[in-house]
Amino acid sequence: MMGLKYWLSILSTFFFLQPESHDHLLIAPGEFVSVGVDTLPAYWQTEYPFLNLDANEVVFPEQLASFFEKLRQLENGEIERLNIVHIGDSHVQADFWTGKMRQKFQARFGAAGRGLIFPYQLAGTNNPLDYRITSNTDWIARNNAFKPGFPMGISGMSIHTTKPDFTMEVLIKDSLGDGRFNKVTFFNEKTTSSLDFALSFGDPQPKEEKPVTVQRKIHRVRSGDTLYDLGRKYGVRVKDLQRWNGIRGSRLSIGQKLVVKGGTVKRAKPKVNHNKLGLLSNSEYPIFEGPNALEFDTLLYRLQIQGERHNNEQKEALIYGISLENTRNNGIVYHSIGVNGATHFHFNQAKHFAKDLPWLEPDLIIVSLGTNESVGSDPDLHKFAEDVDLFYQNIADNCPDVPVLVTTNSDILRKRKYPNEGTKPIKEALVQKAGESGFGLWDLHELMGGQGAIRAWQKAGLAHTDFIHFTEAGYTLQADLLFAALIKAYEQY
């Protein structure tokens, strides 16, 4: 919804809090309250009186019964992991809100991996702060909202290159606890023209130091000096040092003065110790449906991917997303899928999105869309209903019997100062859809305080001056509220 410059300004101020104890909920620095069935954090009401805390509940909680049952089994050690998939727009892409949700779920139920990531930075847009993906080449990017073109998949975006020997490095930062992984799943195009991926791990790629030019000078020999070492130090040849100083052999005397004519120090590029993990073949067509996965023994923070070709037909790579898991740990994998500016319609246009969704094996799907459709005073509700129906039909066709939690769109202003008349009818249409389709519902719009509440959120430091996006504190509060509502429903289940 906003440009890269705007998002970079937000990213520069964002940081993650450390995971708190699983039986408490952080609501303010240094202040905790228990998350019980009937407990309401008094701090929220006194500090943010505009909140409608009575609305902080999961409506139709019985629709999430299968998820709550699995959550109980996970907590009792009867199963090993659960997968939550959270789909949305710019509120999700930055991972402020979903990152805090991931932290809170994993702090209580165990951390089984980072989940789905996408090379947003290589696509020229804002990237979550807890990982970094770099490459030795430029990639062409497409997303489902603004740049259609070649196919898009599970992330609602894709990046493409025709450089056969591309390299890519994934680094998970340890800001949320143990972010290590030992299973990598690639969502990418697999045809006869697709490059294969060689996976490896090793030390960080060291920077090659620039050559240094030195002027003529006098060097006084010290203990341990040799002509070879001095030649490397000053970037000159040993025979030149001998010639300039009338030395026939290699013997030097401590205190001896040597003339150095000058030269360029050419330092060798440091070597990197790469350890091969395996090769993912993408060009053996036709091959099995679904993504390629590789599981290995070593727990990693860092992964190197290199393109390889084994015949002349292989010439391109098209990547939709990468999932990182830790199969050694029991717990939650919280996948986030967000695209700036996205709507239900845009995800419907992503060719592989719905059919790739079941490969994440979701036990709960959370959908936070509707903000972009609500912009304006007169949204096309008929078109909106058609797009929403198709979106959820695609999910039902590919992920039958997986419970869905719908979160309503937030309150926003139009052009930063006018009431946005489209917000409420979009919210009401989402509420109606949840009721008709058997979804759980979390009414963020009502919880915020209803129409016009975004002004109070901005005044309290919870929203930005675009009156659309939230600050780090605002997204953290939303995560606290949603997590509290889900845990309350779970404990009552």
Secondary structure, 3 states (H helix, E strand, C coil): CCCHHHHHHHHCCCCCCCCCCCCEEEEECCEEEECCCCCCCHHHHHHCCCCCHHHCCCECHHHHHHHHHHHHHHHCCCCCEEEEEEEECHHHHCCHHHHHHHHHHHHHHCECCCEEECCCCCCCCCCCCCEEEEECCCCEEEECCCCCCCCCCCCCEEEEECCCCCEEEEEECCCCCCCCEEEEEEEECCCCCECEEEEEEECCCCCCCCCEEECCEEEECCCCCCHHHHHHHHCCCHHHHHHHHCCCCCCCCCCCEEEECCEEECCCCCCCCEEEEEEECCCCCCCCCCCEEEEEEEEECEEEEEEECCCCCCCEEEEEEEEEECCCCCEEEEEEEECCCCCHHHHHHCCCHHHHHHHHCCCEEEEECCHHHHCCCCCCHHHHHHHHHHHHHHHHHHCCCCCEEEECCCCCEECCCEECCCHHHHHHHHHHHHHHHCCEEECHHHHHCCCCHHHHHHHCCCECCCCCCECHHHHHHHHHHHHHHHHHHHHHC
